[in-house]
Amino acid sequence: MLGEKKVATKAGRQNRHRRRLKTKIARFKKRGWKTEGLEKALRISTGEEAQPVFKTGQEADARFKRNK
């Protein structure tokens, strides 16, 4: 049918993301550019490294900090 879109699976999107990161790392290395950040992103996406935790919402808002 015309106009129908294929629904991508979560695993497919993750694989595509990893594949693009790998090709980007290879391209950067070929040009002699830094790849530390890209390699870290790849480790996070594969689960080798935990994703950094950031304070969000009320706990990150300076107006709600208590002074003791």
Phi, psi and omega in degrees: 000149179280143175086354179280139178253143176281138179270122179278144178274161179298317180297321179295318178295319180295318178297318179296319179298314179296318180297317179293323176297317180297318180291325179292320177298315180299318180295318180295318180296321179298324180273353179082023181266164180289140182233012184301314182295320179293321179292324176295317178299322178292318177297321178294318183291332178272349178092005179289333183229141180286148178286139181297145181260130178242143174287136180226166174067222186293325181291340179267348184280122184295337181292339184258007180288139179262137175258121179248000000 
